[in-house]
Amino acid sequence: MPTTPARPRASLLLLAYLAFVSLGLPDGLLGVAWPSIRSDFGVPTEAVGWVLTAGTVGYLTSSVLAGFTLARVGVGALLAGSTLLASLALTGYSVSPVLAVLVGCALLLGLGSGAVDSGLNAYAAGAFGPRHMNWLHAFFGLGVAIGPLIMTGVLSAGLAWRWGYGIVAGAQIVLAIAFVLTVRAWHRGVPAGTEAADATPAETPAVVRVPVRATLRLPAVWSGTVAFALYVAIEVSAGLWAFLLLTEGRGLSAAVAGGCVSAYWGSLFVGRVVQGVVAERLGAGLVLRASLAGMAVGALLIAVPGPAALAVAGLVVVGFAAAPVFPLLTLTTADRVGAAHADRAIGLQIGASGIGAALVPAGLGVLIGNTSVQVLGSALLVLALALIALYEWGARRSTGRPTAHPVPAQTGGEGQPTSGPVRPVVDGR
């Protein structure tokens, strides 16, 4: 008889949520802090590209390596060491005397964050259902929403931007200690909440090792990487340059604009909480199409000249619509590429998201520096339309193709199949 897997262990689920919050915090800090950083270091607006590029190199390197070595290193050890590295990098941010040192710290932060992101996504894709997968990424949105509030509060209190990074560094150190204390609890190949010693052969899926080149030859792997890059380019570009658009382009005060940027990231959080449940009930294909269309509509609202309220509304629409795209695509990676390739594919996808998070926003910074911040909305609209075209192309190519696992007739209490610890199946991300 099939067995119903145990609910995810509360302690591990809580740590996973907190880790996603910690991943989002630095992203939310930079957009509000950059004008002050730029002024302190005496560098132009587009110099943010150096910071983003360094972070991307580290993020891409560690996320890809994590995906290809996760089975050997172990999830727990990877999370503990990478979180500690990220906390040290953020401490470096707070004491950097010149831009060059800050860029070096960005490289270290990317190395730590990429490994945490790849490791947690790979673990969650096999252990959690659609609801928890969306909720985990919702907590990333919560972290990015809290980031601008922390930095805005620091600056409003008359303190230097360095204090904002110092506060977040302290939180990361606490999280790193928690991961160190739970290293042995993060067993691979066992459902979350089940001790390895108690796992039966039926509960532990067979591990099929395939050559690396077999993974790299799969078209689904590479189409997925492009989709992730485009999606994250939109998400990060909107969050990074919204503060500048609302202050210099639409005339809002710094305090109000900072709150609006937090509202954008907060809409990602709310959207993932709500749409995690919706995706379980309506199917991810419908949710994805509606979300991609909503992203384009929001970008159009930002692009249309008008009052600040119109741009703010567009930002919130983009955030809410974009909410379920990343977690659902991650969740169904095994169904697109096969379970034996899933960890590697997720590592590549997370790495590609890092490229999209750095190169495109940096390129927009150059474009904004040479034209006007008003170009932001049009750029977001072009990216959103490109993502829609890519998704529809991939959907047509996959029409009629069977999924890697049959959709179960019943699910467990957390949206997982009752037949055991196979990766959950939905019809999209």
Contacts in CASP RR format, 6 or more apart in sequence:
PFRMAT RR
TARGET T0000
AUTHOR 0000-0000-0000
METHOD contacts of the structure
MODEL  1
MPTTPARPRASLLLLAYLAFVSLGLPDGLLGVAWPSIRSDFGVPTEAVGW
VLTAGTVGYLTSSVLAGFTLARVGVGALLAGSTLLASLALTGYSVSPVLA
VLVGCALLLGLGSGAVDSGLNAYAAGAFGPRHMNWLHAFFGLGVAIGPLI
MTGVLSAGLAWRWGYGIVAGAQIVLAIAFVLTVRAWHRGVPAGTEAADAT
PAETPAVVRVPVRATLRLPAVWSGTVAFALYVAIEVSAGLWAFLLLTEGR
GLSAAVAGGCVSAYWGSLFVGRVVQGVVAERLGAGLVLRASLAGMAVGAL
LIAVPGPAALAVAGLVVVGFAAAPVFPLLTLTTADRVGAAHADRAIGLQI
GASGIGAALVPAGLGVLIGNTSVQVLGSALLVLALALIALYEWGARRSTG
RPTAHPVPAQTGGEGQPTSGPVRPVVDGR
2 418 0 8 1.000
2 419 0 8 1.000
2 420 0 8 1.000
3 202 0 8 1.000
3 203 0 8 1.000
3 418 0 8 1.000
3 419 0 8 1.000
3 420 0 8 1.000
4 412 0 8 1.000
4 413 0 8 1.000
4 418 0 8 1.000
4 420 0 8 1.000
5 191 0 8 1.000
5 194 0 8 1.000
5 203 0 8 1.000
5 412 0 8 1.000
5 416 0 8 1.000
5 418 0 8 1.000
5 420 0 8 1.000
5 421 0 8 1.000
6 191 0 8 1.000
6 192 0 8 1.000
6 193 0 8 1.000
6 194 0 8 1.000
7 193 0 8 1.000
7 413 0 8 1.000
7 414 0 8 1.000
8 127 0 8 1.000
8 128 0 8 1.000
8 132 0 8 1.000
8 191 0 8 1.000
8 192 0 8 1.000
8 193 0 8 1.000
8 414 0 8 1.000
9 185 0 8 1.000
9 192 0 8 1.000
9 193 0 8 1.000
11 182 0 8 1.000
11 185 0 8 1.000
12 182 0 8 1.000
12 185 0 8 1.000
12 186 0 8 1.000
12 192 0 8 1.000
12 193 0 8 1.000
13 132 0 8 1.000
13 192 0 8 1.000
15 175 0 8 1.000
15 178 0 8 1.000
15 179 0 8 1.000
15 182 0 8 1.000
16 120 0 8 1.000
16 123 0 8 1.000
16 124 0 8 1.000
16 136 0 8 1.000
17 135 0 8 1.000
17 136 0 8 1.000
17 139 0 8 1.000
18 139 0 8 1.000
18 175 0 8 1.000
18 178 0 8 1.000
19 79 0 8 1.000
19 83 0 8 1.000
19 116 0 8 1.000
19 120 0 8 1.000
19 175 0 8 1.000
19 179 0 8 1.000
20 120 0 8 1.000
20 136 0 8 1.000
20 137 0 8 1.000
20 139 0 8 1.000
20 140 0 8 1.000
20 141 0 8 1.000
20 143 0 8 1.000
21 139 0 8 1.000
21 140 0 8 1.000
21 142 0 8 1.000
21 143 0 8 1.000
21 146 0 8 1.000
22 83 0 8 1.000
22 86 0 8 1.000
22 116 0 8 1.000
22 143 0 8 1.000
22 168 0 8 1.000
22 171 0 8 1.000
22 172 0 8 1.000
22 175 0 8 1.000
23 113 0 8 1.000
23 116 0 8 1.000
23 117 0 8 1.000
23 140 0 8 1.000
23 143 0 8 1.000
24 140 0 8 1.000
24 141 0 8 1.000
24 143 0 8 1.000
24 144 0 8 1.000
24 147 0 8 1.000
25 143 0 8 1.000
25 144 0 8 1.000
25 146 0 8 1.000
25 147 0 8 1.000
25 150 0 8 1.000
25 168 0 8 1.000
25 171 0 8 1.000
26 86 0 8 1.000
26 90 0 8 1.000
26 109 0 8 1.000
26 113 0 8 1.000
26 165 0 8 1.000
26 168 0 8 1.000
27 144 0 8 1.000
27 147 0 8 1.000
27 236 0 8 1.000
27 357 0 8 1.000
28 143 0 8 1.000
28 144 0 8 1.000
28 145 0 8 1.000
28 146 0 8 1.000
28 147 0 8 1.000
28 148 0 8 1.000
28 151 0 8 1.000
28 239 0 8 1.000
28 261 0 8 1.000
28 265 0 8 1.000
29 147 0 8 1.000
29 148 0 8 1.000
29 150 0 8 1.000
29 151 0 8 1.000
29 164 0 8 1.000
29 165 0 8 1.000
29 168 0 8 1.000
30 48 0 8 1.000
30 51 0 8 1.000
30 240 0 8 1.000
31 148 0 8 1.000
31 151 0 8 1.000
31 239 0 8 1.000
31 240 0 8 1.000
31 241 0 8 1.000
31 243 0 8 1.000
31 261 0 8 1.000
32 147 0 8 1.000
32 148 0 8 1.000
32 151 0 8 1.000
32 152 0 8 1.000
32 155 0 8 1.000
32 243 0 8 1.000
32 258 0 8 1.000
32 261 0 8 1.000
33 151 0 8 1.000
33 155 0 8 1.000
33 161 0 8 1.000
33 164 0 8 1.000
33 165 0 8 1.000
34 45 0 8 1.000
34 48 0 8 1.000
34 240 0 8 1.000
35 243 0 8 1.000
35 244 0 8 1.000
36 155 0 8 1.000
36 160 0 8 1.000
36 161 0 8 1.000
37 99 0 8 1.000
37 102 0 8 1.000
37 161 0 8 1.000
38 44 0 8 1.000
38 45 0 8 1.000
38 47 0 8 1.000
38 48 0 8 1.000
40 160 0 8 1.000
40 161 0 8 1.000
41 47 0 8 1.000
41 98 0 8 1.000
41 99 0 8 1.000
41 102 0 8 1.000
43 99 0 8 1.000
44 369 0 8 1.000
45 244 0 8 1.000
45 365 0 8 1.000
45 368 0 8 1.000
45 369 0 8 1.000
46 362 0 8 1.000
46 363 0 8 1.000
46 365 0 8 1.000
46 366 0 8 1.000
46 368 0 8 1.000
46 369 0 8 1.000
47 99 0 8 1.000
48 240 0 8 1.000
48 361 0 8 1.000
48 362 0 8 1.000
48 365 0 8 1.000
49 358 0 8 1.000
49 361 0 8 1.000
49 362 0 8 1.000
49 363 0 8 1.000
49 365 0 8 1.000
50 99 0 8 1.000
50 103 0 8 1.000
51 99 0 8 1.000
51 102 0 8 1.000
51 103 0 8 1.000
51 106 0 8 1.000
52 106 0 8 1.000
52 357 0 8 1.000
52 358 0 8 1.000
52 359 0 8 1.000
52 361 0 8 1.000
52 362 0 8 1.000
53 358 0 8 1.000
53 359 0 8 1.000
53 362 0 8 1.000
54 103 0 8 1.000
54 104 0 8 1.000
54 106 0 8 1.000
54 107 0 8 1.000
54 110 0 8 1.000
55 106 0 8 1.000
55 107 0 8 1.000
55 109 0 8 1.000
55 110 0 8 1.000
55 358 0 8 1.000
56 110 0 8 1.000
56 354 0 8 1.000
56 355 0 8 1.000
56 356 0 8 1.000
56 357 0 8 1.000
56 358 0 8 1.000
56 359 0 8 1.000
57 107 0 8 1.000
57 110 0 8 1.000
58 107 0 8 1.000
58 108 0 8 1.000
58 110 0 8 1.000
58 111 0 8 1.000
58 112 0 8 1.000
58 114 0 8 1.000
59 110 0 8 1.000
59 111 0 8 1.000
59 112 0 8 1.000
59 113 0 8 1.000
59 114 0 8 1.000
59 117 0 8 1.000
59 351 0 8 1.000
59 354 0 8 1.000
59 357 0 8 1.000
59 358 0 8 1.000
60 351 0 8 1.000
60 352 0 8 1.000
60 354 0 8 1.000
60 355 0 8 1.000
61 111 0 8 1.000
62 82 0 8 1.000
62 110 0 8 1.000
62 111 0 8 1.000
62 112 0 8 1.000
62 113 0 8 1.000
62 114 0 8 1.000
62 115 0 8 1.000
62 118 0 8 1.000
63 114 0 8 1.000
63 115 0 8 1.000
63 117 0 8 1.000
63 118 0 8 1.000
63 347 0 8 1.000
63 350 0 8 1.000
63 351 0 8 1.000
63 354 0 8 1.000
64 118 0 8 1.000
64 347 0 8 1.000
64 348 0 8 1.000
64 350 0 8 1.000
64 351 0 8 1.000
65 115 0 8 1.000
66 73 0 8 1.000
66 78 0 8 1.000
66 114 0 8 1.000
66 115 0 8 1.000
66 118 0 8 1.000
66 119 0 8 1.000
66 122 0 8 1.000
66 347 0 8 1.000
67 118 0 8 1.000
67 119 0 8 1.000
67 122 0 8 1.000
67 343 0 8 1.000
67 344 0 8 1.000
67 346 0 8 1.000
67 347 0 8 1.000
67 348 0 8 1.000
68 212 0 8 1.000
68 343 0 8 1.000
68 344 0 8 1.000
68 347 0 8 1.000
70 78 0 8 1.000
70 118 0 8 1.000
70 119 0 8 1.000
70 122 0 8 1.000
70 188 0 8 1.000
70 343 0 8 1.000
71 188 0 8 1.000
71 207 0 8 1.000
71 343 0 8 1.000
74 186 0 8 1.000
74 188 0 8 1.000
75 119 0 8 1.000
75 120 0 8 1.000
75 122 0 8 1.000
75 123 0 8 1.000
75 186 0 8 1.000
75 187 0 8 1.000
75 188 0 8 1.000
76 179 0 8 1.000
76 182 0 8 1.000
76 183 0 8 1.000
76 184 0 8 1.000
76 185 0 8 1.000
76 186 0 8 1.000
77 183 0 8 1.000
78 115 0 8 1.000
78 116 0 8 1.000
78 119 0 8 1.000
79 115 0 8 1.000
79 116 0 8 1.000
79 119 0 8 1.000
79 120 0 8 1.000
79 179 0 8 1.000
79 186 0 8 1.000
80 176 0 8 1.000
80 179 0 8 1.000
80 180 0 8 1.000
80 183 0 8 1.000
81 112 0 8 1.000
81 115 0 8 1.000
81 176 0 8 1.000
81 179 0 8 1.000
81 180 0 8 1.000
82 111 0 8 1.000
82 112 0 8 1.000
82 113 0 8 1.000
82 114 0 8 1.000
82 115 0 8 1.000
82 116 0 8 1.000
83 112 0 8 1.000
83 116 0 8 1.000
83 172 0 8 1.000
83 175 0 8 1.000
83 176 0 8 1.000
83 179 0 8 1.000
84 173 0 8 1.000
84 176 0 8 1.000
84 180 0 8 1.000
85 108 0 8 1.000
85 111 0 8 1.000
85 112 0 8 1.000
86 108 0 8 1.000
86 109 0 8 1.000
86 110 0 8 1.000
86 112 0 8 1.000
86 113 0 8 1.000
86 116 0 8 1.000
86 172 0 8 1.000
86 176 0 8 1.000
87 169 0 8 1.000
87 170 0 8 1.000
87 172 0 8 1.000
87 173 0 8 1.000
87 175 0 8 1.000
87 176 0 8 1.000
88 108 0 8 1.000
88 169 0 8 1.000
89 105 0 8 1.000
89 106 0 8 1.000
89 108 0 8 1.000
89 109 0 8 1.000
89 110 0 8 1.000
89 111 0 8 1.000
89 112 0 8 1.000
90 105 0 8 1.000
90 109 0 8 1.000
90 165 0 8 1.000
90 166 0 8 1.000
90 168 0 8 1.000
90 169 0 8 1.000
90 170 0 8 1.000
90 172 0 8 1.000
91 165 0 8 1.000
91 166 0 8 1.000
91 169 0 8 1.000
91 170 0 8 1.000
92 101 0 8 1.000
92 102 0 8 1.000
92 105 0 8 1.000
92 165 0 8 1.000
92 169 0 8 1.000
93 102 0 8 1.000
93 105 0 8 1.000
93 106 0 8 1.000
93 109 0 8 1.000
93 162 0 8 1.000
93 165 0 8 1.000
93 166 0 8 1.000
93 169 0 8 1.000
94 162 0 8 1.000
94 163 0 8 1.000
94 164 0 8 1.000
94 165 0 8 1.000
94 166 0 8 1.000
94 169 0 8 1.000
95 162 0 8 1.000
96 102 0 8 1.000
96 105 0 8 1.000
96 162 0 8 1.000
114 350 0 8 1.000
114 351 0 8 1.000
114 354 0 8 1.000
117 350 0 8 1.000
118 346 0 8 1.000
118 347 0 8 1.000
118 350 0 8 1.000
118 351 0 8 1.000
119 346 0 8 1.000
120 136 0 8 1.000
121 330 0 8 1.000
121 346 0 8 1.000
121 347 0 8 1.000
121 350 0 8 1.000
122 342 0 8 1.000
122 343 0 8 1.000
122 346 0 8 1.000
122 347 0 8 1.000
123 186 0 8 1.000
123 188 0 8 1.000
123 192 0 8 1.000
124 132 0 8 1.000
124 133 0 8 1.000
124 136 0 8 1.000
124 330 0 8 1.000
124 331 0 8 1.000
125 133 0 8 1.000
125 330 0 8 1.000
125 331 0 8 1.000
125 333 0 8 1.000
125 334 0 8 1.000
125 342 0 8 1.000
125 346 0 8 1.000
125 423 0 8 1.000
126 334 0 8 1.000
126 342 0 8 1.000
126 421 0 8 1.000
126 423 0 8 1.000
126 424 0 8 1.000
127 191 0 8 1.000
127 192 0 8 1.000
127 421 0 8 1.000
128 136 0 8 1.000
128 192 0 8 1.000
128 414 0 8 1.000
128 416 0 8 1.000
128 424 0 8 1.000
129 331 0 8 1.000
129 414 0 8 1.000
129 415 0 8 1.000
129 416 0 8 1.000
129 424 0 8 1.000
130 276 0 8 1.000
130 279 0 8 1.000
130 280 0 8 1.000
130 284 0 8 1.000
130 327 0 8 1.000
130 328 0 8 1.000
130 331 0 8 1.000
130 415 0 8 1.000
130 424 0 8 1.000
130 426 0 8 1.000
131 276 0 8 1.000
131 277 0 8 1.000
131 280 0 8 1.000
131 414 0 8 1.000
131 415 0 8 1.000
132 414 0 8 1.000
133 276 0 8 1.000
133 327 0 8 1.000
133 328 0 8 1.000
133 330 0 8 1.000
133 331 0 8 1.000
134 272 0 8 1.000
134 273 0 8 1.000
134 275 0 8 1.000
134 276 0 8 1.000
134 279 0 8 1.000
134 323 0 8 1.000
134 324 0 8 1.000
134 327 0 8 1.000
134 328 0 8 1.000
135 272 0 8 1.000
135 273 0 8 1.000
135 276 0 8 1.000
136 327 0 8 1.000
137 272 0 8 1.000
137 323 0 8 1.000
137 326 0 8 1.000
137 327 0 8 1.000
138 268 0 8 1.000
138 269 0 8 1.000
138 270 0 8 1.000
138 271 0 8 1.000
138 272 0 8 1.000
138 273 0 8 1.000
138 323 0 8 1.000
139 269 0 8 1.000
140 268 0 8 1.000
141 265 0 8 1.000
141 266 0 8 1.000
141 268 0 8 1.000
141 269 0 8 1.000
141 272 0 8 1.000
142 265 0 8 1.000
142 266 0 8 1.000
142 269 0 8 1.000
143 265 0 8 1.000
143 269 0 8 1.000
144 239 0 8 1.000
144 265 0 8 1.000
144 266 0 8 1.000
144 268 0 8 1.000
145 262 0 8 1.000
145 263 0 8 1.000
145 264 0 8 1.000
145 265 0 8 1.000
145 266 0 8 1.000
145 268 0 8 1.000
145 269 0 8 1.000
146 262 0 8 1.000
147 168 0 8 1.000
147 262 0 8 1.000
147 265 0 8 1.000
148 243 0 8 1.000
148 258 0 8 1.000
148 259 0 8 1.000
148 261 0 8 1.000
148 262 0 8 1.000
148 265 0 8 1.000
149 258 0 8 1.000
149 259 0 8 1.000
149 262 0 8 1.000
150 164 0 8 1.000
150 167 0 8 1.000
150 168 0 8 1.000
151 161 0 8 1.000
151 164 0 8 1.000
152 254 0 8 1.000
152 255 0 8 1.000
152 258 0 8 1.000
152 259 0 8 1.000
152 262 0 8 1.000
154 160 0 8 1.000
154 161 0 8 1.000
154 163 0 8 1.000
154 164 0 8 1.000
154 167 0 8 1.000
155 161 0 8 1.000
155 254 0 8 1.000
156 255 0 8 1.000
187 194 0 8 1.000
187 195 0 8 1.000
187 196 0 8 1.000
187 199 0 8 1.000
189 204 0 8 1.000
189 205 0 8 1.000
189 207 0 8 1.000
189 421 0 8 1.000
190 196 0 8 1.000
190 199 0 8 1.000
190 203 0 8 1.000
190 204 0 8 1.000
190 421 0 8 1.000
191 199 0 8 1.000
191 203 0 8 1.000
191 416 0 8 1.000
191 420 0 8 1.000
191 421 0 8 1.000
194 203 0 8 1.000
202 420 0 8 1.000
203 420 0 8 1.000
203 421 0 8 1.000
204 421 0 8 1.000
205 339 0 8 1.000
205 421 0 8 1.000
205 422 0 8 1.000
207 340 0 8 1.000
208 339 0 8 1.000
208 340 0 8 1.000
209 340 0 8 1.000
210 340 0 8 1.000
210 341 0 8 1.000
212 344 0 8 1.000
214 341 0 8 1.000
215 221 0 8 1.000
215 337 0 8 1.000
215 341 0 8 1.000
215 344 0 8 1.000
215 345 0 8 1.000
218 337 0 8 1.000
218 341 0 8 1.000
218 345 0 8 1.000
220 336 0 8 1.000
220 337 0 8 1.000
220 345 0 8 1.000
221 337 0 8 1.000
221 341 0 8 1.000
221 344 0 8 1.000
221 345 0 8 1.000
221 348 0 8 1.000
223 390 0 8 1.000
223 393 0 8 1.000
223 394 0 8 1.000
224 329 0 8 1.000
224 336 0 8 1.000
224 345 0 8 1.000
224 349 0 8 1.000
224 352 0 8 1.000
225 348 0 8 1.000
225 349 0 8 1.000
225 351 0 8 1.000
225 352 0 8 1.000
226 352 0 8 1.000
226 390 0 8 1.000
227 329 0 8 1.000
227 387 0 8 1.000
227 390 0 8 1.000
227 391 0 8 1.000
228 326 0 8 1.000
228 329 0 8 1.000
228 349 0 8 1.000
228 350 0 8 1.000
228 351 0 8 1.000
228 352 0 8 1.000
228 353 0 8 1.000
228 356 0 8 1.000
229 352 0 8 1.000
229 353 0 8 1.000
229 354 0 8 1.000
229 355 0 8 1.000
229 356 0 8 1.000
229 360 0 8 1.000
230 356 0 8 1.000
230 383 0 8 1.000
230 386 0 8 1.000
230 387 0 8 1.000
230 390 0 8 1.000
231 322 0 8 1.000
231 325 0 8 1.000
231 326 0 8 1.000
231 329 0 8 1.000
231 353 0 8 1.000
231 387 0 8 1.000
232 326 0 8 1.000
232 353 0 8 1.000
232 354 0 8 1.000
232 356 0 8 1.000
232 357 0 8 1.000
233 356 0 8 1.000
233 357 0 8 1.000
233 359 0 8 1.000
233 360 0 8 1.000
233 361 0 8 1.000
233 383 0 8 1.000
234 295 0 8 1.000
234 299 0 8 1.000
234 318 0 8 1.000
234 322 0 8 1.000
234 380 0 8 1.000
234 383 0 8 1.000
234 384 0 8 1.000
234 387 0 8 1.000
235 268 0 8 1.000
235 319 0 8 1.000
235 322 0 8 1.000
235 326 0 8 1.000
235 357 0 8 1.000
236 356 0 8 1.000
236 357 0 8 1.000
236 360 0 8 1.000
236 361 0 8 1.000
237 360 0 8 1.000
237 361 0 8 1.000
237 364 0 8 1.000
237 376 0 8 1.000
237 379 0 8 1.000
237 380 0 8 1.000
237 383 0 8 1.000
238 264 0 8 1.000
238 302 0 8 1.000
238 315 0 8 1.000
238 318 0 8 1.000
238 319 0 8 1.000
238 376 0 8 1.000
238 380 0 8 1.000
239 261 0 8 1.000
239 264 0 8 1.000
239 265 0 8 1.000
239 315 0 8 1.000
240 361 0 8 1.000
241 361 0 8 1.000
241 364 0 8 1.000
241 365 0 8 1.000
241 368 0 8 1.000
241 373 0 8 1.000
241 376 0 8 1.000
242 257 0 8 1.000
242 260 0 8 1.000
242 261 0 8 1.000
242 264 0 8 1.000
242 311 0 8 1.000
242 315 0 8 1.000
242 376 0 8 1.000
243 254 0 8 1.000
243 257 0 8 1.000
243 258 0 8 1.000
243 261 0 8 1.000
244 368 0 8 1.000
244 373 0 8 1.000
245 302 0 8 1.000
245 311 0 8 1.000
245 373 0 8 1.000
245 374 0 8 1.000
245 376 0 8 1.000
245 377 0 8 1.000
246 252 0 8 1.000
246 256 0 8 1.000
246 257 0 8 1.000
246 258 0 8 1.000
246 260 0 8 1.000
246 261 0 8 1.000
246 308 0 8 1.000
246 311 0 8 1.000
246 312 0 8 1.000
247 253 0 8 1.000
247 254 0 8 1.000
247 257 0 8 1.000
248 373 0 8 1.000
249 372 0 8 1.000
249 373 0 8 1.000
249 374 0 8 1.000
250 306 0 8 1.000
250 307 0 8 1.000
250 308 0 8 1.000
250 311 0 8 1.000
251 308 0 8 1.000
252 260 0 8 1.000
252 308 0 8 1.000
260 312 0 8 1.000
260 315 0 8 1.000
261 315 0 8 1.000
263 312 0 8 1.000
263 315 0 8 1.000
263 316 0 8 1.000
264 315 0 8 1.000
264 316 0 8 1.000
264 318 0 8 1.000
264 319 0 8 1.000
265 319 0 8 1.000
266 319 0 8 1.000
267 315 0 8 1.000
267 316 0 8 1.000
267 317 0 8 1.000
267 318 0 8 1.000
267 319 0 8 1.000
267 320 0 8 1.000
267 323 0 8 1.000
268 319 0 8 1.000
268 320 0 8 1.000
268 322 0 8 1.000
268 323 0 8 1.000
269 323 0 8 1.000
270 320 0 8 1.000
270 323 0 8 1.000
271 319 0 8 1.000
271 320 0 8 1.000
271 323 0 8 1.000
271 324 0 8 1.000
272 323 0 8 1.000
272 324 0 8 1.000
272 327 0 8 1.000
274 323 0 8 1.000
275 287 0 8 1.000
275 291 0 8 1.000
275 323 0 8 1.000
275 324 0 8 1.000
276 324 0 8 1.000
276 327 0 8 1.000
278 287 0 8 1.000
278 324 0 8 1.000
279 287 0 8 1.000
279 324 0 8 1.000
279 328 0 8 1.000
279 426 0 8 1.000
280 415 0 8 1.000
280 426 0 8 1.000
283 426 0 8 1.000
283 427 0 8 1.000
283 428 0 8 1.000
284 324 0 8 1.000
284 328 0 8 1.000
284 332 0 8 1.000
284 426 0 8 1.000
284 427 0 8 1.000
284 428 0 8 1.000
284 429 0 8 1.000
285 427 0 8 1.000
285 428 0 8 1.000
287 324 0 8 1.000
287 328 0 8 1.000
288 324 0 8 1.000
288 325 0 8 1.000
288 328 0 8 1.000
288 391 0 8 1.000
288 428 0 8 1.000
288 429 0 8 1.000
289 391 0 8 1.000
290 321 0 8 1.000
291 321 0 8 1.000
291 322 0 8 1.000
291 323 0 8 1.000
291 324 0 8 1.000
291 325 0 8 1.000
292 321 0 8 1.000
292 325 0 8 1.000
292 384 0 8 1.000
292 387 0 8 1.000
292 388 0 8 1.000
292 391 0 8 1.000
293 321 0 8 1.000
293 388 0 8 1.000
294 317 0 8 1.000
294 318 0 8 1.000
294 321 0 8 1.000
295 317 0 8 1.000
295 318 0 8 1.000
295 319 0 8 1.000
295 321 0 8 1.000
295 322 0 8 1.000
295 325 0 8 1.000
295 384 0 8 1.000
295 387 0 8 1.000
296 381 0 8 1.000
296 384 0 8 1.000
296 385 0 8 1.000
296 388 0 8 1.000
297 314 0 8 1.000
297 317 0 8 1.000
297 321 0 8 1.000
298 313 0 8 1.000
298 314 0 8 1.000
298 315 0 8 1.000
298 317 0 8 1.000
298 318 0 8 1.000
298 321 0 8 1.000
298 380 0 8 1.000
299 314 0 8 1.000
299 318 0 8 1.000
299 377 0 8 1.000
299 380 0 8 1.000
299 381 0 8 1.000
299 383 0 8 1.000
299 384 0 8 1.000
300 377 0 8 1.000
300 381 0 8 1.000
301 310 0 8 1.000
301 311 0 8 1.000
301 313 0 8 1.000
301 314 0 8 1.000
301 317 0 8 1.000
302 310 0 8 1.000
302 311 0 8 1.000
302 314 0 8 1.000
302 315 0 8 1.000
302 318 0 8 1.000
302 376 0 8 1.000
302 377 0 8 1.000
302 380 0 8 1.000
302 381 0 8 1.000
303 376 0 8 1.000
303 377 0 8 1.000
303 378 0 8 1.000
303 380 0 8 1.000
303 381 0 8 1.000
304 310 0 8 1.000
305 374 0 8 1.000
318 380 0 8 1.000
324 429 0 8 1.000
325 429 0 8 1.000
326 353 0 8 1.000
326 429 0 8 1.000
327 429 0 8 1.000
328 426 0 8 1.000
328 428 0 8 1.000
328 429 0 8 1.000
329 349 0 8 1.000
329 428 0 8 1.000
329 429 0 8 1.000
330 346 0 8 1.000
330 349 0 8 1.000
330 429 0 8 1.000
331 423 0 8 1.000
331 424 0 8 1.000
331 426 0 8 1.000
331 428 0 8 1.000
331 429 0 8 1.000
332 425 0 8 1.000
332 426 0 8 1.000
332 427 0 8 1.000
332 428 0 8 1.000
332 429 0 8 1.000
333 342 0 8 1.000
333 345 0 8 1.000
333 346 0 8 1.000
333 349 0 8 1.000
334 341 0 8 1.000
334 342 0 8 1.000
334 404 0 8 1.000
334 405 0 8 1.000
334 423 0 8 1.000
335 403 0 8 1.000
335 404 0 8 1.000
335 405 0 8 1.000
335 423 0 8 1.000
335 425 0 8 1.000
336 345 0 8 1.000
336 398 0 8 1.000
336 404 0 8 1.000
337 345 0 8 1.000
338 404 0 8 1.000
339 404 0 8 1.000
339 422 0 8 1.000
339 423 0 8 1.000
342 423 0 8 1.000
360 383 0 8 1.000
364 375 0 8 1.000
364 376 0 8 1.000
364 379 0 8 1.000
367 375 0 8 1.000
367 379 0 8 1.000
368 375 0 8 1.000
368 376 0 8 1.000
403 425 0 8 1.000
403 427 0 8 1.000
404 423 0 8 1.000
404 425 0 8 1.000
405 417 0 8 1.000
405 422 0 8 1.000
405 423 0 8 1.000
405 425 0 8 1.000
406 425 0 8 1.000
407 425 0 8 1.000
407 426 0 8 1.000
408 417 0 8 1.000
408 418 0 8 1.000
408 419 0 8 1.000
408 425 0 8 1.000
410 418 0 8 1.000
411 417 0 8 1.000
411 418 0 8 1.000
412 418 0 8 1.000
415 424 0 8 1.000
416 424 0 8 1.000
417 424 0 8 1.000
417 425 0 8 1.000
END
